[in-house]
Amino acid sequence: MTWFIDTQGFSSGGVHAPAIAAPAPQAPDGRPPAAPAAAVAAPRRHVVRSGVCLHWGEWPPRRAPDAFRDNAARLPNLSPARGISAPPPLIRLVFVLADKKAGAASASLERMFVETTRGHAAAAALEREAAEPAFHVCISISGRSLRETLAGDDSRGAAFLLKIATGELPPGALPPLVLPPSARLAVESLRRCPFSGACRSLMIEARCNDMLVAFLSGLETWLEASADRAVKPVEGVRLATDLLLRRMDAPPSLAELARSVGLSETTLKRAFRAAHGTTVFGFLRALRMEHARALLSAGRASVIEVSSLVGYNNPSNFAAAFRRQFGQNPKRFQLADAT
């Protein structure tokens, strides 16, 4: 069974977008060709409710190994740089069940993890995680549906997952979790579902809820264990750096940054200076200026636009910061670079 991830995510209304599929081949007489004896079953997909969709199948595929990558390649580039608005928040909970034929070494890799990538990045993430043959189940959840599902839940696990969904924390902040027996049973039930019609839909939705419970429970257990041991400053600096790289246009305060990575403000400031040779906001300022210089060199944005893109509300403040960093005004730099 060829594994499939819907790389388009959800529409703004929360309804799952259809997957892009290649047209079915036709025989010379116009009739569909007979299926070969060793054909692999089609990938499975089920919309559980608005904004929640389930995919499941085997990976790596037993046939047509480039099908997944080719399918991703046909999807549009959702980069804002190309004039296409960024997609709404989307989070994927992936459950990996080892192939019994792969042996004990593969069984030890049974796990569940969170992913937020799309398109080619989603394909690369799955290939990275699928070093051994395995059966995957993926629950794709829109940001809106996730907020509705977790409404009223003030647990640390719910708050942590929402931070990943909104980009406040990177997916790497949560390592792969061990697949618990309850999730393993749910995945195996999907793999061998004997029902059809309404019974099949009800069973799939029930197993989806079982897996959500298992993931949230496992996340809560991991957070409790993490609280019992101090976060290593080196790991906290890595997470803080990643967060600043992704949010340079709207960075968190020092207190928010320290809280997000599990360190005190004092520890974060000391460890960050040791790692980068500057303060947190000295690093952020240099990061913004380098990004601004690259945008100005490209010549596709005005000084005022660049100022806004790197997080400055006041162009005069941006110009002063740029002059301190590079010794000349941004407009003069842009004109000189153009010639």
C-alpha positions in Angstrom: 0.0 0.0 0.0 1.6 3.3 -1.1 1.7 5.9 1.6 0.1 9.2 0.9 0.0 12.6 2.7 -2.3 15.3 1.6 0.2 18.2 1.1 -2.5 20.8 0.4 -3.9 20.9 3.9 -7.2 22.6 4.6 -9.1 25.4 3.0 -9.9 28.4 5.1 -13.3 27.0 5.8 -11.8 23.9 7.4 -12.9 21.5 4.7 -10.1 19.2 3.5 -8.8 19.9 0.0 -8.9 17.0 -2.5 -5.6 15.3 -3.3 -4.0 15.7 -6.7 -3.9 12.3 -8.4 -2.5 11.3 -11.8 -5.2 10.2 -14.4 -5.8 6.4 -14.6 -4.1 4.8 -17.6 -6.3 3.5 -20.4 -6.0 0.5 -22.6 -5.8 0.9 -26.4 -9.5 0.2 -26.8 -10.4 2.8 -24.2 -11.3 0.4 -21.4 -9.4 0.5 -18.1 -6.7 -2.1 -18.1 -7.0 -5.1 -15.8 -5.3 -4.8 -12.5 -2.0 -6.8 -12.4 -2.0 -9.8 -10.0 0.6 -8.2 -7.7 -1.0 -4.7 -7.6 -0.7 -2.8 -4.4 -4.0 -1.6 -2.8 -4.8 2.1 -3.1 -3.9 4.4 -0.2 -6.7 5.0 2.3 -8.1 8.4 3.2 -11.1 9.3 5.4 -12.5 12.7 6.4 -13.3 12.3 10.1 -15.0 15.7 10.5 -14.5 19.2 9.3 -10.8 20.0 9.5 -9.7 16.5 10.5 -8.6 13.9 7.9 -7.0 10.5 8.3 -4.5 8.9 5.8 -2.9 5.5 6.2 -0.8 3.1 4.3 2.7 1.5 3.9 6.0 3.3 3.5 8.3 2.9 1.7 6.0 1.9 -1.1 6.4 -1.6 -2.5 5.8 -0.3 -6.0 6.4 3.0 -7.8 8.9 4.4 -5.2 8.8 7.9 -6.7 5.0 8.2 -6.7 4.9 10.1 -3.4 7.6 12.5 -4.5 6.1 13.0 -7.9 2.7 13.7 -6.3 4.2 16.4 -4.1 6.1 17.9 -7.0 2.8 18.5 -8.9 1.5 20.7 -6.0 1.7 24.5 -6.2 4.5 26.3 -4.4 2.8 28.0 -1.4 5.6 30.4 -0.8 4.4 34.0 0.0 7.4 35.2 -2.0 5.7 34.1 -5.2 2.5 36.1 -4.5 0.5 33.2 -3.1 -0.9 33.6 0.4 0.5 31.3 3.0 -1.6 28.2 3.9 -3.6 28.1 7.2 -2.0 26.4 10.2 -1.9 22.6 9.9 -0.5 20.0 12.2 0.0 16.2 11.5 0.2 13.5 14.1 2.0 10.5 12.6 1.8 7.0 14.1 4.4 4.4 12.9 3.8 0.7 13.2 6.7 -1.5 12.2 6.5 -4.1 9.5 6.5 -7.5 11.1 8.7 -8.8 8.4 11.4 -6.2 9.2 12.2 -7.8 12.5 12.9 -6.6 16.0 15.2 -3.8 15.0 12.4 -2.1 13.1 9.9 -2.8 15.9 12.0 -0.8 18.2 11.3 2.3 16.0 7.6 2.2 16.5 6.7 5.7 17.5 4.4 8.7 17.1 5.5 12.2 16.3 4.3 15.6 15.2 5.0 17.3 11.8 3.9 20.6 10.3 5.6 20.6 6.9 3.9 20.6 3.5 4.7 19.6 -0.1 8.3 18.5 -0.8 9.2 19.1 2.9 6.5 16.7 4.0 7.8 14.1 1.6 11.3 14.6 2.8 10.2 14.3 6.5 8.4 11.1 5.8 11.4 9.6 3.9 13.7 10.7 6.8 11.5 8.9 9.4 10.9 5.8 7.2 14.4 4.2 7.2 12.7 0.8 7.7 9.5 -0.6 6.2 6.6 0.5 8.3 2.8 1.2 8.3 1.9 4.8 8.9 -1.3 6.5 10.0 -1.4 10.3 9.8 -4.0 12.5 11.4 -4.1 15.9 9.6 -5.7 18.6 11.7 -6.4 22.2 10.7 -5.4 24.9 13.2 -9.1 25.9 13.7 -10.1 22.3 14.4 -7.3 21.7 16.8 -8.3 24.8 18.8 -11.9 23.5 18.9 -10.8 20.0 19.9 -8.7 21.4 22.7 -11.1 24.1 23.8 -11.4 24.2 27.6 -8.3 21.9 28.1 -5.8 23.8 30.2 -3.3 20.9 30.4 0.3 21.4 29.5 0.0 18.9 26.7 -2.8 20.9 25.0 -0.9 24.2 25.4 2.3 22.6 24.0 0.6 21.2 20.9 -1.1 24.5 20.2 2.3 26.2 20.3 3.7 23.8 17.7 0.6 24.3 15.5 1.0 28.1 15.6 4.7 28.1 15.1 5.5 29.4 18.6 7.5 26.1 19.1 9.2 24.1 16.3 8.1 20.4 15.8 11.6 19.4 16.9 10.7 20.6 20.4 8.9 17.3 20.8 11.0 14.2 20.1 9.3 11.1 18.7 7.3 9.4 21.4 7.1 5.6 22.0 4.0 4.1 20.4 1.8 2.9 23.4 -0.3 -0.3 23.2 -3.6 1.6 22.8 -2.3 3.5 19.8 -0.7 0.3 18.4 -4.1 -1.4 18.6 -5.8 1.5 16.9 -3.3 1.5 14.0 -3.6 -2.2 13.6 -7.4 -2.0 13.6 -7.2 0.5 10.7 -4.8 -1.7 8.9 -7.2 -4.7 9.1 -10.6 -3.0 9.1 -13.2 -5.7 8.1 -16.2 -3.3 7.9 -17.8 -1.3 5.1 -20.3 1.5 4.9 -21.4 3.2 8.1 -19.8 0.6 10.3 -16.4 1.4 8.6 -16.8 5.1 9.1 -17.8 4.8 12.7 -14.8 2.4 13.4 -12.4 4.8 11.7 -13.6 7.8 13.6 -13.4 5.9 16.9 -9.8 4.7 16.2 -8.9 8.3 15.2 -10.1 9.5 18.6 -8.2 6.6 20.3 -5.0 7.8 18.7 -5.6 11.4 19.6 -6.1 10.3 23.2 -2.9 8.2 23.1 -0.9 11.1 21.6 -2.1 13.7 24.2 -1.6 11.2 27.0 1.9 10.4 25.8 2.7 14.1 25.4 1.5 14.8 28.9 3.7 12.0 30.3 6.7 13.3 28.4 6.2 16.8 29.7 5.9 15.5 33.2 9.2 13.6 32.8 10.8 16.6 31.2 9.8 18.8 34.2 11.6 16.4 36.5 14.9 17.0 34.8 16.3 20.4 34.1 16.4 21.4 30.4 20.0 21.5 29.2 21.0 25.1 28.4 22.5 24.0 25.1 19.1 22.5 24.0 17.3 25.6 25.2 19.6 27.8 23.1 19.0 25.7 20.1 15.3 26.0 20.5 15.5 29.7 21.2 17.7 30.3 18.1 15.2 28.3 15.9 12.3 30.3 17.3 14.1 33.7 16.6 14.9 32.6 13.0 11.2 31.9 12.3 9.8 34.9 14.1 12.3 37.7 13.4 9.4 39.9 12.1 7.4 39.5 15.4 9.8 38.1 18.0 8.7 37.1 21.5 9.9 39.0 24.6 12.8 37.6 26.5 10.4 36.3 29.2 8.3 34.6 26.6 11.3 33.1 24.8 12.8 31.7 28.1 9.4 30.2 29.0 9.0 28.6 25.6 12.3 26.8 25.8 12.1 25.8 29.4 14.9 28.0 30.8 15.0 30.9 33.2 15.8 34.3 31.7 19.1 34.4 33.5 20.2 30.9 32.3 19.0 31.7 28.7 20.9 35.0 28.6 24.1 33.4 29.9 23.9 30.3 27.7 23.0 32.3 24.6 25.9 34.6 25.0 28.2 31.6 25.4 26.9 30.0 22.3 26.6 33.1 20.0 29.0 35.6 21.5 26.2 38.2 21.8 23.0 38.8 23.6 19.6 37.4 22.5 18.5 40.7 21.0 22.0 41.5 19.6 21.6 38.2 17.7 18.1 39.1 16.6 19.2 42.6 15.4 22.1 41.1 13.4 19.7 38.5 11.9 17.3 41.2 10.9 20.0 43.3 9.3 21.4 40.4 7.3 18.0 39.6 6.0 17.3 43.2 5.2 20.6 43.5 3.3 19.7 40.4 1.3 16.2 41.8 0.4 17.7 45.2 -0.6 20.3 43.5 -2.7 17.6 41.5 -4.5 16.0 44.8 -5.5 12.4 43.5 -5.2 11.3 45.6 -2.3 11.6 49.3 -1.2 13.3 50.4 1.9 9.9 50.9 3.7 8.8 47.4 2.6 12.0 45.8 3.8 11.7 47.7 7.1 8.3 46.1 7.7 9.4 42.6 6.6 12.2 42.5 9.2 9.9 43.7 12.0 10.5 47.5 12.2 7.4 49.6 12.5 9.4 52.8 12.1 11.5 53.1 9.0 13.7 55.7 10.7 14.6 53.2 13.4 15.3 50.7 10.7 17.6 53.1 8.8 19.5 53.9 12.0 20.0 50.2 12.9 21.1 49.5 9.3 23.6 52.4 9.3 25.1 51.2 12.6 25.4 47.6 11.2 26.8 48.4 7.8 28.0 52.0 7.9 25.6 53.4 5.3 21.9 54.2 4.8 19.7 51.4 3.4 18.7 53.4 0.4 22.3 54.3 -0.5 23.2 50.6 -0.1 20.4 49.6 -2.4 21.4 52.1 -5.1 25.1 51.2 -4.9 24.4 47.5 -5.0 22.2 48.0 -8.1 25.0 49.6 -10.0 
